[in-house]
Every structure is written in C-alpha cells, then in structure tokens.
Amino acid sequence: MKTDFPTSVSQVFSNPPKAATVFESDFVQGVTTSSASAKANTDFTQFAFPSIDNSAPSVVGGGGIVVTFKDDPSTRAFVQYLATPQAGEIWAKLGGRASLNKSVNPDLCPDEITKATATALADAQTFRFDMSDLAPGAFAGTVGQGEWKIMQGFLKNRSDVKGTQRALESAAAKAFGK
C-alpha cells in the first residue's frame, strides 16, 4: 500500500502486469516512455474520464504555482511572460505535458496523446482541482496514509463503498483538525 507514482505506472507494463490502468495526469507519458520503453498509442493511450448522465466535458487537474525568491522588475516580467500564449507555445512544442494556456493551439503538440490532453483542457466547460490539491498533505499527499492508503484499499476490495466513504471523511476531518 506504499507504491510510489513511477512504480504505479511501470506496473501496468510489467510481465505479468500488476495493474491495468493508471488514473493520472498528462505527465504519465514521460514516466511510461522512460521507465517501460512503451510507445504512445501502441502500448498505451489516454482517454477522458466518462461523463455522468451525458454531462458536459470536464477536466480534473492539479494546481501549479510559480514561486520567486526575488521581487524585482525582471523577475515579475518573467513570471508574467510564463502566463502568455508565446510561453505556452514553447511548452507545448516540447511535448509530454499540455500547455495550461487556452490560447495555445493543441496542434503545436508533437504527439497525439499530448494533443488530445491539450484539446480536452482547452475544450473543457468545467475544471475541478483534484482532491489531493484541495486537502492538507497529511490527508492527500503522504504515501501510505490518508486518501492514498484508503483509496488503494478500496481499489483492492470495492465491496465496502460506505466504509470507504466513512474512512475518507474520518481521515479528512483529522487532517483538517476537526
């Protein structure tokens, strides 16, 4: 119950496979191709999370921030540049991760998986942060405890949905100090 992220990805490609699917972000492609020598759209692909009752396209994603250690005009200008479509185009052309700027043309992405991810992000009518980005690290970001451990347990035995819900609520309340 303490599988780290790169191992969880490579387990899909082990022989015999130890996992069937990885529910993750666009950065999985980089781990997949480097750790398993797998080929995109041959050995793996991406797909959108299924809609519920024909709901509009939505994306669940993580939050990213830029931190600076110096407050001066050139640092501020650089951070502002990072938010422009021009900076996003450079990022998109590198591949392996979609640009966060909706003004960046997905066709600039060098591979079909990154292009599909960028298109989904740009076309999404709803964006939600994933649960781990909305909760304290003690609940959502620590290997072997909290959300991580509870959800791994649930995936091993999906028969106790209510018990899993109670365990998540209890762990979250503890992490939030309630």
ZAKOLZA-781478 format. One record per residue: residue number from 1; residue in one letter; x, y, z of N, C-alpha, C in turn. Coordinates in Angstrom, 1 decimal, always signed. Layout:
<atoms>
+-----+-----+--------+---------+--------+---------+----------+--------+--------+---------+--------+
!   n ! res ! n_east ! n_north !   n_up ! ca_east ! ca_north !  ca_up ! c_east ! c_north !   c_up !
+-----+-----+--------+---------+--------+---------+----------+--------+--------+---------+--------+
! NUM !   A !      X !       Y !      Z !       X !        Y !      Z !      X !       Y !      Z !
...
+-----+-----+--------+---------+--------+---------+----------+--------+--------+---------+--------+
</atoms>
This chain:
<atoms>
+-----+-----+--------+---------+--------+---------+----------+--------+--------+---------+--------+
!   n ! res ! n_east ! n_north !   n_up ! ca_east ! ca_north !  ca_up ! c_east ! c_north !   c_up !
+-----+-----+--------+---------+--------+---------+----------+--------+--------+---------+--------+
!   1 !   M !   +0.8 !    -1.2 !   +0.0 !    +0.0 !     +0.0 !   +0.0 !   +0.9 !    +1.3 !   +0.0 !
!   2 !   K !   +2.1 !    +1.1 !   -0.3 !    +3.0 !     +2.3 !   -0.4 !   +3.7 !    +2.4 !   -1.7 !
!   3 !   T !   +3.0 !    +2.1 !   -2.8 !    +3.5 !     +2.2 !   -4.2 !   +3.7 !    +3.7 !   -4.5 !
!   4 !   D !   +4.9 !    +4.0 !   -5.0 !    +5.1 !     +5.4 !   -5.4 !   +4.6 !    +5.6 !   -6.8 !
!   5 !   F !   +4.6 !    +6.8 !   -7.3 !    +3.9 !     +7.1 !   -8.6 !   +4.6 !    +6.4 !   -9.7 !
!   6 !   P !   +6.0 !    +6.6 !   -9.9 !    +6.6 !     +5.9 !  -11.1 !   +6.4 !    +4.4 !  -11.1 !
!   7 !   T !   +6.4 !    +3.8 !   -9.9 !    +6.2 !     +2.3 !   -9.9 !   +4.8 !    +2.0 !  -10.2 !
!   8 !   S !   +3.8 !    +2.8 !   -9.8 !    +2.4 !     +2.5 !  -10.2 !   +2.2 !    +2.5 !  -11.7 !
!   9 !   V !   +3.0 !    +3.4 !  -12.4 !    +2.9 !     +3.5 !  -13.8 !   +3.6 !    +2.2 !  -14.5 !
!  10 !   S !   +4.8 !    +1.9 !  -14.0 !    +5.5 !     +0.8 !  -14.7 !   +4.9 !    -0.5 !  -14.4 !
!  11 !   Q !   +4.1 !    -0.6 !  -13.3 !    +3.4 !     -1.9 !  -13.0 !   +2.4 !    -2.3 !  -14.1 !
!  12 !   V !   +1.9 !    -1.3 !  -14.9 !    +1.0 !     -1.6 !  -16.0 !   +1.7 !    -2.4 !  -17.1 !
!  13 !   F !   +3.1 !    -2.1 !  -17.2 !    +3.8 !     -2.7 !  -18.3 !   +4.7 !    -3.9 !  -17.8 !
!  14 !   S !   +4.6 !    -4.3 !  -16.5 !    +5.4 !     -5.4 !  -16.1 !   +4.9 !    -6.7 !  -16.7 !
!  15 !   N !   +5.7 !    -7.7 !  -16.7 !    +5.3 !     -9.0 !  -17.2 !   +5.4 !   -10.1 !  -16.1 !
!  16 !   P !   +4.3 !   -10.5 !  -15.6 !    +2.9 !    -10.2 !  -16.0 !   +2.5 !    -8.8 !  -15.4 !
!  17 !   P !   +1.5 !    -8.1 !  -16.0 !    +1.1 !     -6.8 !  -15.5 !   +0.6 !    -6.9 !  -14.1 !
!  18 !   K !   +0.9 !    -5.9 !  -13.3 !    +0.4 !     -5.9 !  -11.9 !   -0.7 !    -4.8 !  -11.7 !
!  19 !   A !   -1.0 !    -4.1 !  -12.8 !    -2.0 !     -3.1 !  -12.9 !   -2.6 !    -3.0 !  -14.3 !
!  20 !   A !   -3.8 !    -2.5 !  -14.4 !    -4.4 !     -2.4 !  -15.8 !   -4.5 !    -0.9 !  -16.2 !
!  21 !   T !   -4.7 !    +0.0 !  -15.3 !    -5.0 !     +1.4 !  -15.7 !   -4.3 !    +2.3 !  -14.6 !
!  22 !   V !   -3.9 !    +3.4 !  -15.1 !    -3.4 !     +4.4 !  -14.2 !   -4.2 !    +5.7 !  -14.4 !
!  23 !   F !   -4.9 !    +6.1 !  -13.4 !    -5.7 !     +7.3 !  -13.4 !   -4.8 !    +8.5 !  -13.0 !
!  24 !   E !   -4.3 !    +9.2 !  -13.9 !    -3.3 !    +10.2 !  -13.6 !   -3.4 !   +11.3 !  -14.7 !
!  25 !   S !   -2.4 !   +12.2 !  -14.6 !    -2.3 !    +13.3 !  -15.5 !   -1.4 !   +13.1 !  -16.7 !
!  26 !   D !   -1.3 !   +14.1 !  -17.5 !    -0.5 !    +14.0 !  -18.8 !   +1.0 !   +13.7 !  -18.6 !
!  27 !   F !   +1.5 !   +14.0 !  -17.4 !    +2.9 !    +13.7 !  -17.2 !   +3.2 !   +12.2 !  -17.1 !
!  28 !   V !   +2.2 !   +11.3 !  -17.0 !    +2.4 !     +9.9 !  -17.0 !   +3.1 !    +9.4 !  -18.3 !
!  29 !   Q !   +2.9 !   +10.1 !  -19.4 !    +3.6 !     +9.7 !  -20.6 !   +5.1 !    +9.7 !  -20.5 !
!  30 !   G !   +5.6 !   +10.7 !  -19.8 !    +7.0 !    +10.8 !  -19.6 !   +7.6 !    +9.6 !  -18.8 !
!  31 !   V !   +6.8 !    +9.3 !  -17.7 !    +7.2 !     +8.2 !  -16.9 !   +7.1 !    +6.9 !  -17.7 !
!  32 !   T !   +6.0 !    +6.7 !  -18.4 !    +5.8 !     +5.5 !  -19.2 !   +6.9 !    +5.2 !  -20.2 !
!  33 !   T !   +7.2 !    +6.3 !  -21.0 !    +8.2 !     +6.1 !  -22.0 !   +9.6 !    +5.9 !  -21.5 !
!  34 !   S !   +9.9 !    +6.5 !  -20.3 !   +11.3 !     +6.4 !  -19.8 !  +11.4 !    +5.1 !  -19.0 !
!  35 !   S !  +10.4 !    +4.7 !  -18.2 !   +10.6 !     +3.6 !  -17.3 !  +10.2 !    +2.2 !  -18.0 !
!  36 !   A !   +9.4 !    +2.3 !  -19.0 !    +8.9 !     +1.0 !  -19.6 !   +9.2 !    +0.9 !  -21.1 !
!  37 !   S !   +9.8 !    +1.9 !  -21.7 !   +10.1 !     +1.9 !  -23.1 !   +8.9 !    +1.6 !  -23.9 !
!  38 !   A !   +7.7 !    +2.1 !  -23.5 !    +6.5 !     +1.9 !  -24.2 !   +6.2 !    +2.9 !  -25.2 !
!  39 !   K !   +5.5 !    +2.6 !  -26.2 !    +5.2 !     +3.5 !  -27.3 !   +3.8 !    +4.1 !  -27.2 !
!  40 !   A !   +3.6 !    +5.4 !  -27.3 !    +2.3 !     +6.0 !  -27.2 !   +1.5 !    +5.6 !  -28.4 !
!  41 !   N !   +0.2 !    +5.4 !  -28.1 !    -0.8 !     +4.9 !  -29.0 !   -0.6 !    +3.5 !  -29.6 !
!  42 !   T !   +0.4 !    +2.8 !  -29.1 !    +0.7 !     +1.4 !  -29.4 !   +0.5 !    +0.6 !  -28.2 !
!  43 !   D !   +1.3 !    +1.0 !  -27.2 !    +1.3 !     +0.3 !  -25.9 !   +0.4 !    +0.9 !  -24.9 !
!  44 !   F !   +0.1 !    +2.2 !  -25.1 !    -0.8 !     +2.9 !  -24.1 !   -1.4 !    +4.0 !  -24.8 !
!  45 !   T !   -2.5 !    +4.5 !  -24.2 !    -3.2 !     +5.7 !  -24.8 !   -3.8 !    +6.4 !  -23.6 !
!  46 !   Q !   -4.5 !    +7.5 !  -23.9 !    -5.3 !     +8.2 !  -22.9 !   -6.7 !    +8.2 !  -23.2 !
!  47 !   F !   -7.6 !    +8.4 !  -22.3 !    -9.0 !     +8.6 !  -22.5 !   -9.6 !    +9.4 !  -21.5 !
!  48 !   A !  -10.7 !   +10.1 !  -21.8 !   -11.3 !    +11.0 !  -20.9 !  -12.1 !   +10.2 !  -19.9 !
!  49 !   F !  -12.2 !   +10.8 !  -18.7 !   -13.0 !    +10.1 !  -17.7 !  -14.4 !   +10.2 !  -18.1 !
!  50 !   P !  -15.1 !    +9.0 !  -18.0 !   -16.5 !     +9.0 !  -18.6 !  -17.4 !   +10.1 !  -18.0 !
!  51 !   S !  -18.3 !   +10.6 !  -18.8 !   -19.2 !    +11.6 !  -18.3 !  -20.3 !   +10.9 !  -17.5 !
!  52 !   I !  -21.0 !   +11.7 !  -16.6 !   -22.0 !    +11.2 !  -15.8 !  -23.3 !   +11.8 !  -16.4 !
!  53 !   D !  -24.2 !   +10.9 !  -16.8 !   -25.5 !    +11.3 !  -17.4 !  -25.3 !   +12.3 !  -18.5 !
!  54 !   N !  -24.4 !   +12.1 !  -19.4 !   -24.1 !    +12.9 !  -20.5 !  -23.7 !   +14.4 !  -20.2 !
!  55 !   S !  -23.0 !   +14.5 !  -19.1 !   -22.6 !    +15.8 !  -18.6 !  -21.6 !   +16.4 !  -19.6 !
!  56 !   A !  -21.5 !   +17.7 !  -19.5 !   -20.6 !    +18.5 !  -20.4 !  -19.1 !   +18.1 !  -20.2 !
!  57 !   P !  -18.2 !   +18.3 !  -21.1 !   -16.8 !    +17.9 !  -20.9 !  -16.2 !   +18.6 !  -19.7 !
!  58 !   S !  -15.5 !   +17.9 !  -18.9 !   -14.9 !    +18.5 !  -17.7 !  -13.5 !   +17.9 !  -17.6 !
!  59 !   V !  -12.6 !   +18.6 !  -16.9 !   -11.3 !    +18.1 !  -16.6 !  -11.0 !   +18.2 !  -15.1 !
!  60 !   V !  -10.4 !   +17.2 !  -14.6 !    -9.9 !    +17.3 !  -13.2 !   -8.4 !   +17.4 !  -13.3 !
!  61 !   G !   -7.8 !   +18.4 !  -12.6 !    -6.4 !    +18.6 !  -12.8 !   -5.8 !   +19.1 !  -11.5 !
!  62 !   G !   -4.5 !   +19.3 !  -11.5 !    -3.8 !    +19.7 !  -10.4 !   -3.4 !   +21.2 !  -10.5 !
!  63 !   G !   -3.1 !   +21.8 !   -9.4 !    -2.7 !    +23.2 !   -9.4 !   -1.2 !   +23.3 !   -9.4 !
!  64 !   G !   -0.7 !   +24.3 !  -10.1 !    +0.7 !    +24.6 !  -10.2 !   +0.9 !   +26.1 !   -9.9 !
!  65 !   I !   +2.0 !   +26.4 !   -9.3 !    +2.3 !    +27.8 !   -8.9 !   +3.7 !   +28.1 !   -9.3 !
!  66 !   V !   +4.0 !   +29.3 !   -9.4 !    +5.4 !    +29.8 !   -9.7 !   +5.8 !   +30.6 !   -8.4 !
!  67 !   V !   +6.9 !   +30.2 !   -7.9 !    +7.4 !    +30.9 !   -6.7 !   +8.7 !   +31.6 !   -7.1 !
!  68 !   T !   +8.9 !   +32.8 !   -6.6 !   +10.1 !    +33.5 !   -6.9 !  +10.8 !   +33.9 !   -5.6 !
!  69 !   F !  +12.1 !   +34.0 !   -5.6 !   +12.8 !    +34.3 !   -4.4 !  +13.3 !   +35.8 !   -4.4 !
!  70 !   K !  +13.0 !   +36.5 !   -5.5 !   +13.4 !    +37.8 !   -5.6 !  +12.3 !   +38.7 !   -6.2 !
!  71 !   D !  +12.0 !   +39.8 !   -5.6 !   +11.0 !    +40.7 !   -6.1 !  +11.6 !   +41.9 !   -6.8 !
!  72 !   D !  +11.7 !   +41.8 !   -8.1 !   +12.3 !    +42.9 !   -8.8 !  +11.6 !   +42.9 !  -10.2 !
!  73 !   P !  +11.7 !   +44.0 !  -11.0 !   +11.0 !    +44.1 !  -12.2 !  +11.3 !   +43.0 !  -13.2 !
!  74 !   S !  +12.5 !   +42.5 !  -13.3 !   +12.8 !    +41.4 !  -14.3 !  +12.2 !   +40.1 !  -13.9 !
!  75 !   T !  +12.2 !   +39.8 !  -12.6 !   +11.5 !    +38.6 !  -12.1 !  +10.0 !   +38.7 !  -12.3 !
!  76 !   R !   +9.4 !   +39.8 !  -12.1 !    +8.0 !    +40.0 !  -12.3 !   +7.7 !   +39.8 !  -13.8 !
!  77 !   A !   +8.5 !   +40.4 !  -14.7 !    +8.3 !    +40.3 !  -16.1 !   +8.4 !   +38.9 !  -16.6 !
!  78 !   F !   +9.4 !   +38.1 !  -16.0 !    +9.5 !    +36.7 !  -16.4 !   +8.3 !   +35.9 !  -16.0 !
!  79 !   V !   +7.8 !   +36.1 !  -14.8 !    +6.6 !    +35.4 !  -14.3 !   +5.4 !   +35.8 !  -15.2 !
!  80 !   Q !   +5.2 !   +37.0 !  -15.5 !    +4.1 !    +37.5 !  -16.4 !   +4.3 !   +36.8 !  -17.8 !
!  81 !   Y !   +5.5 !   +36.7 !  -18.3 !    +5.7 !    +36.1 !  -19.6 !   +5.3 !   +34.6 !  -19.6 !
!  82 !   L !   +5.5 !   +33.9 !  -18.5 !    +5.2 !    +32.5 !  -18.4 !   +3.7 !   +32.3 !  -18.6 !
!  83 !   A !   +2.8 !   +33.3 !  -18.3 !    +1.4 !    +33.2 !  -18.5 !   +0.9 !   +33.5 !  -19.9 !
!  84 !   T !   +1.8 !   +33.9 !  -20.8 !    +1.4 !    +34.3 !  -22.2 !   +1.3 !   +33.1 !  -23.1 !
!  85 !   P !   +0.5 !   +33.3 !  -24.2 !    +0.5 !    +32.2 !  -25.2 !   +1.8 !   +31.9 !  -25.8 !
!  86 !   Q !   +2.7 !   +32.9 !  -25.9 !    +4.0 !    +32.6 !  -26.5 !   +4.8 !   +31.6 !  -25.7 !
!  87 !   A !   +4.8 !   +31.8 !  -24.4 !    +5.5 !    +30.9 !  -23.5 !   +4.8 !   +29.5 !  -23.5 !
!  88 !   G !   +3.5 !   +29.5 !  -23.6 !    +2.7 !    +28.2 !  -23.7 !   +3.0 !   +27.5 !  -24.9 !
!  89 !   E !   +3.3 !   +28.2 !  -26.0 !    +3.6 !    +27.5 !  -27.3 !   +5.0 !   +26.8 !  -27.2 !
!  90 !   I !   +5.9 !   +27.4 !  -26.5 !    +7.2 !    +26.8 !  -26.3 !   +7.0 !   +25.5 !  -25.5 !
!  91 !   W !   +6.3 !   +25.6 !  -24.5 !    +6.0 !    +24.4 !  -23.6 !   +5.3 !   +23.3 !  -24.4 !
!  92 !   A !   +4.3 !   +23.7 !  -25.2 !    +3.5 !    +22.7 !  -26.0 !   +4.4 !   +22.0 !  -27.0 !
!  93 !   K !   +5.3 !   +22.7 !  -27.6 !    +6.2 !    +22.1 !  -28.6 !   +7.1 !   +21.0 !  -28.0 !
!  94 !   L !   +7.4 !   +21.2 !  -26.7 !    +8.3 !    +20.2 !  -26.1 !   +7.6 !   +18.9 !  -25.9 !
!  95 !   G !   +6.3 !   +18.9 !  -25.8 !    +5.5 !    +17.6 !  -25.6 !   +5.6 !   +17.1 !  -24.2 !
!  96 !   G !   +4.8 !   +16.0 !  -24.0 !    +4.7 !    +15.3 !  -22.7 !   +3.9 !   +16.0 !  -21.6 !
!  97 !   R !   +3.4 !   +17.2 !  -21.9 !    +2.6 !    +17.9 !  -21.0 !   +1.9 !   +19.0 !  -21.7 !
!  98 !   A !   +0.6 !   +19.2 !  -21.5 !    -0.2 !    +20.2 !  -22.2 !   +0.1 !   +21.5 !  -21.6 !
!  99 !   S !   +0.0 !   +22.5 !  -22.5 !    +0.1 !    +23.9 !  -22.0 !   -1.2 !   +24.3 !  -21.2 !
! 100 !   L !   -1.0 !   +25.1 !  -20.2 !    -2.1 !    +25.5 !  -19.4 !   -2.8 !   +26.7 !  -20.0 !
! 101 !   N !   -2.3 !   +27.2 !  -21.0 !    -2.9 !    +28.4 !  -21.6 !   -3.9 !   +28.0 !  -22.7 !
! 102 !   K !   -5.1 !   +28.4 !  -22.6 !    -6.2 !    +28.0 !  -23.5 !   -6.0 !   +28.6 !  -24.9 !
! 103 !   S !   -5.2 !   +29.6 !  -25.0 !    -4.9 !    +30.3 !  -26.3 !   -3.9 !   +29.6 !  -27.1 !
! 104 !   V !   -3.3 !   +28.5 !  -26.6 !    -2.3 !    +27.8 !  -27.3 !   -2.9 !   +26.7 !  -28.2 !
! 105 !   N !   -2.6 !   +26.7 !  -29.4 !    -3.2 !    +25.7 !  -30.4 !   -2.7 !   +24.3 !  -30.1 !
! 106 !   P !   -3.6 !   +23.4 !  -29.8 !    -3.1 !    +22.0 !  -29.5 !   -2.4 !   +21.3 !  -30.6 !
! 107 !   D !   -2.5 !   +21.8 !  -31.8 !    -1.8 !    +21.3 !  -33.0 !   -0.3 !   +21.5 !  -32.9 !
! 108 !   L !   +0.2 !   +22.3 !  -32.0 !    +1.6 !    +22.5 !  -31.8 !   +2.2 !   +21.4 !  -31.0 !
! 109 !   C !   +1.4 !   +20.6 !  -30.3 !    +1.9 !    +19.5 !  -29.6 !   +2.5 !   +18.4 !  -30.5 !
! 110 !   P !   +3.7 !   +17.8 !  -30.2 !    +4.4 !    +16.9 !  -31.1 !   +3.9 !   +15.5 !  -31.1 !
! 111 !   D !   +2.9 !   +15.2 !  -30.2 !    +2.4 !    +13.8 !  -30.2 !   +0.9 !   +13.8 !  -30.0 !
! 112 !   E !   +0.3 !   +12.7 !  -30.4 !    -1.2 !    +12.7 !  -30.3 !   -1.7 !   +12.6 !  -28.9 !
! 113 !   I !   -1.0 !   +12.0 !  -28.0 !    -1.5 !    +12.0 !  -26.6 !   -1.5 !   +13.4 !  -26.0 !
! 114 !   T !   -0.4 !   +14.1 !  -26.1 !    -0.4 !    +15.4 !  -25.6 !   -1.4 !   +16.3 !  -26.3 !
! 115 !   K !   -1.5 !   +16.2 !  -27.6 !    -2.5 !    +17.0 !  -28.3 !   -3.9 !   +16.7 !  -27.8 !
! 116 !   A !   -4.3 !   +15.4 !  -27.5 !    -5.6 !    +15.1 !  -27.0 !   -5.8 !   +15.7 !  -25.6 !
! 117 !   T !   -4.8 !   +15.6 !  -24.8 !    -4.9 !    +16.2 !  -23.5 !   -5.1 !   +17.7 !  -23.5 !
! 118 !   A !   -4.3 !   +18.4 !  -24.4 !    -4.4 !    +19.8 !  -24.6 !   -5.7 !   +20.2 !  -25.1 !
! 119 !   T !   -6.3 !   +19.5 !  -26.0 !    -7.6 !    +19.7 !  -26.6 !   -8.7 !   +19.6 !  -25.5 !
! 120 !   A !   -8.6 !   +18.5 !  -24.7 !    -9.6 !    +18.3 !  -23.6 !   -9.5 !   +19.4 !  -22.6 !
! 121 !   L !   -8.3 !   +19.9 !  -22.3 !    -8.2 !    +21.0 !  -21.3 !   -8.8 !   +22.3 !  -21.9 !
! 122 !   A !   -8.5 !   +22.6 !  -23.2 !    -9.0 !    +23.8 !  -23.8 !  -10.5 !   +23.8 !  -24.0 !
! 123 !   D !  -11.0 !   +22.6 !  -24.3 !   -12.5 !    +22.5 !  -24.6 !  -13.3 !   +22.2 !  -23.3 !
! 124 !   A !  -12.7 !   +22.0 !  -22.2 !   -13.5 !    +21.7 !  -21.0 !  -14.4 !   +22.8 !  -20.6 !
! 125 !   Q !  -15.6 !   +22.5 !  -20.3 !   -16.5 !    +23.5 !  -19.8 !  -16.4 !   +23.7 !  -18.3 !
! 126 !   T !  -15.8 !   +22.7 !  -17.7 !   -15.7 !    +22.7 !  -16.2 !  -14.3 !   +22.2 !  -15.9 !
! 127 !   F !  -13.6 !   +22.9 !  -15.0 !   -12.3 !    +22.4 !  -14.5 !  -12.4 !   +22.3 !  -13.0 !
! 128 !   R !  -12.0 !   +21.2 !  -12.4 !   -12.0 !    +21.0 !  -11.0 !  -10.6 !   +20.5 !  -10.6 !
! 129 !   F !  -10.2 !   +21.1 !   -9.4 !    -8.9 !    +20.6 !   -8.9 !   -9.2 !   +19.2 !   -8.2 !
! 130 !   D !   -8.2 !   +18.3 !   -8.4 !    -8.4 !    +17.0 !   -7.8 !   -8.3 !   +17.1 !   -6.3 !
! 131 !   M !   -8.9 !   +16.1 !   -5.6 !    -9.0 !    +16.1 !   -4.2 !   -7.7 !   +16.3 !   -3.5 !
! 132 !   S !   -6.6 !   +15.8 !   -4.0 !    -5.3 !    +15.9 !   -3.3 !   -4.8 !   +17.3 !   -3.3 !
! 133 !   D !   -5.2 !   +18.2 !   -4.3 !    -4.8 !    +19.6 !   -4.3 !   -5.6 !   +20.4 !   -3.4 !
! 134 !   L !   -6.7 !   +19.9 !   -2.9 !    -7.6 !    +20.7 !   -2.0 !   -7.5 !   +20.4 !   -0.6 !
! 135 !   A !   -6.6 !   +19.5 !   -0.2 !    -6.5 !    +19.0 !   +1.2 !   -5.1 !   +19.1 !   +1.7 !
! 136 !   P !   -5.0 !   +19.1 !   +3.0 !    -3.7 !    +19.1 !   +3.7 !   -2.9 !   +17.8 !   +3.3 !
! 137 !   G !   -1.6 !   +18.0 !   +3.3 !    -0.7 !    +16.9 !   +2.9 !   -0.9 !   +15.6 !   +3.8 !
! 138 !   A !   -1.2 !   +15.8 !   +5.0 !    -1.4 !    +14.7 !   +5.9 !   -2.6 !   +13.8 !   +5.4 !
! 139 !   F !   -3.5 !   +14.4 !   +4.7 !    -4.6 !    +13.6 !   +4.2 !   -4.4 !   +13.1 !   +2.7 !
! 140 !   A !   -3.9 !   +14.1 !   +1.9 !    -3.9 !    +13.8 !   +0.5 !   -2.5 !   +13.6 !   -0.1 !
! 141 !   G !   -1.4 !   +14.0 !   +0.5 !    -0.2 !    +13.9 !   -0.1 !   +0.9 !   +13.1 !   +0.5 !
! 142 !   T !   +0.5 !   +12.2 !   +1.4 !    +1.6 !    +11.4 !   +2.1 !   +1.4 !    +9.9 !   +1.7 !
! 143 !   V !   +2.4 !    +9.3 !   +1.2 !    +2.3 !     +7.9 !   +0.8 !   +2.1 !    +7.1 !   +2.0 !
! 144 !   G !   +1.1 !    +6.1 !   +1.8 !    +0.9 !     +5.2 !   +2.9 !   -0.1 !    +5.6 !   +4.0 !
! 145 !   Q !   -0.7 !    +6.8 !   +3.8 !    -1.7 !     +7.2 !   +4.8 !   -2.8 !    +8.0 !   +4.1 !
! 146 !   G !   -3.8 !    +8.3 !   +4.9 !    -4.9 !     +9.2 !   +4.4 !   -5.6 !    +8.7 !   +3.1 !
! 147 !   E !   -5.9 !    +9.6 !   +2.2 !    -6.6 !     +9.4 !   +1.0 !   -5.8 !    +8.3 !   +0.2 !
! 148 !   W !   -4.5 !    +8.4 !   +0.1 !    -3.7 !     +7.5 !   -0.7 !   -4.0 !    +6.0 !   -0.2 !
! 149 !   K !   -3.8 !    +5.8 !   +1.0 !    -3.9 !     +4.4 !   +1.6 !   -5.4 !    +3.9 !   +1.5 !
! 150 !   I !   -6.3 !    +4.8 !   +1.8 !    -7.7 !     +4.4 !   +1.8 !   -8.2 !    +4.1 !   +0.4 !
! 151 !   M !   -7.8 !    +4.9 !   -0.6 !    -8.2 !     +4.6 !   -2.0 !   -7.5 !    +3.3 !   -2.5 !
! 152 !   Q !   -6.3 !    +3.1 !   -2.1 !    -5.6 !     +1.9 !   -2.6 !   -6.4 !    +0.6 !   -2.0 !
! 153 !   G !   -6.7 !    +0.7 !   -0.7 !    -7.5 !     -0.3 !   -0.1 !   -8.8 !    -0.5 !   -0.8 !
! 154 !   F !   -9.5 !    +0.5 !   -1.2 !   -10.8 !     +0.4 !   -1.9 !  -10.6 !    -0.2 !   -3.2 !
! 155 !   L !   -9.5 !    +0.1 !   -3.9 !    -9.3 !     -0.5 !   -5.2 !   -9.0 !    -2.0 !   -5.1 !
! 156 !   K !   -8.5 !    -2.4 !   -4.0 !    -8.2 !     -3.8 !   -3.8 !   -9.5 !    -4.6 !   -3.5 !
! 157 !   N !  -10.4 !    -3.9 !   -2.8 !   -11.7 !     -4.5 !   -2.4 !  -12.8 !    -3.4 !   -2.5 !
! 158 !   R !  -13.5 !    -3.4 !   -3.6 !   -14.5 !     -2.4 !   -3.8 !  -15.9 !    -2.7 !   -3.2 !
! 159 !   S !  -16.0 !    -3.7 !   -2.4 !   -17.3 !     -4.1 !   -1.8 !  -17.8 !    -3.2 !   -0.7 !
! 160 !   D !  -17.0 !    -2.4 !   -0.1 !   -17.4 !     -1.6 !   +1.0 !  -17.3 !    -0.1 !   +0.7 !
! 161 !   V !  -18.2 !    +0.4 !   -0.2 !   -18.2 !     +1.8 !   -0.6 !  -18.5 !    +2.7 !   +0.6 !
! 162 !   K !  -19.5 !    +2.4 !   +1.4 !   -19.9 !     +3.2 !   +2.6 !  -18.7 !    +3.2 !   +3.6 !
! 163 !   G !  -18.1 !    +2.1 !   +3.8 !   -17.0 !     +2.1 !   +4.7 !  -15.8 !    +2.9 !   +4.2 !
! 164 !   T !  -15.6 !    +2.9 !   +2.9 !   -14.5 !     +3.7 !   +2.3 !  -14.9 !    +5.2 !   +2.5 !
! 165 !   Q !  -16.1 !    +5.6 !   +2.3 !   -16.6 !     +6.9 !   +2.4 !  -16.4 !    +7.4 !   +3.9 !
! 166 !   R !  -16.7 !    +6.5 !   +4.8 !   -16.5 !     +6.9 !   +6.3 !  -15.0 !    +7.1 !   +6.6 !
! 167 !   A !  -14.2 !    +6.2 !   +6.1 !   -12.8 !     +6.3 !   +6.3 !  -12.2 !    +7.5 !   +5.7 !
! 168 !   L !  -12.6 !    +7.9 !   +4.5 !   -12.1 !     +9.2 !   +3.9 !  -12.6 !   +10.4 !   +4.7 !
! 169 !   E !  -13.8 !   +10.4 !   +5.2 !   -14.3 !    +11.5 !   +6.0 !  -13.6 !   +11.6 !   +7.3 !
! 170 !   S !  -13.3 !   +10.5 !   +7.9 !   -12.6 !    +10.5 !   +9.2 !  -11.2 !   +11.0 !   +9.0 !
! 171 !   A !  -10.5 !   +10.5 !   +8.0 !    -9.1 !    +10.9 !   +7.8 !   -9.0 !   +12.4 !   +7.4 !
! 172 !   A !  -10.0 !   +12.8 !   +6.6 !   -10.0 !    +14.2 !   +6.2 !  -10.3 !   +15.1 !   +7.5 !
! 173 !   A !  -11.3 !   +14.7 !   +8.3 !   -11.5 !    +15.5 !   +9.5 !  -10.3 !   +15.6 !  +10.4 !
! 174 !   K !   -9.6 !   +14.6 !  +10.5 !    -8.4 !    +14.5 !  +11.4 !   -7.3 !   +15.5 !  +10.8 !
! 175 !   A !   -7.1 !   +15.4 !   +9.4 !    -6.1 !    +16.2 !   +8.8 !   -6.5 !   +17.7 !   +8.8 !
! 176 !   F !   -7.8 !   +18.0 !   +8.8 !    -8.2 !    +19.4 !   +8.8 !   -8.3 !   +19.9 !  +10.3 !
! 177 !   G !   -8.1 !   +19.0 !  +11.2 !    -8.1 !    +19.4 !  +12.6 !   -9.5 !   +19.6 !  +13.2 !
! 178 !   K !  -10.4 !   +18.8 !  +12.7 !   -11.8 !    +18.8 !  +13.1 !  -12.2 !   +17.7 !  +14.0 !
+-----+-----+--------+---------+--------+---------+----------+--------+--------+---------+--------+
</atoms>
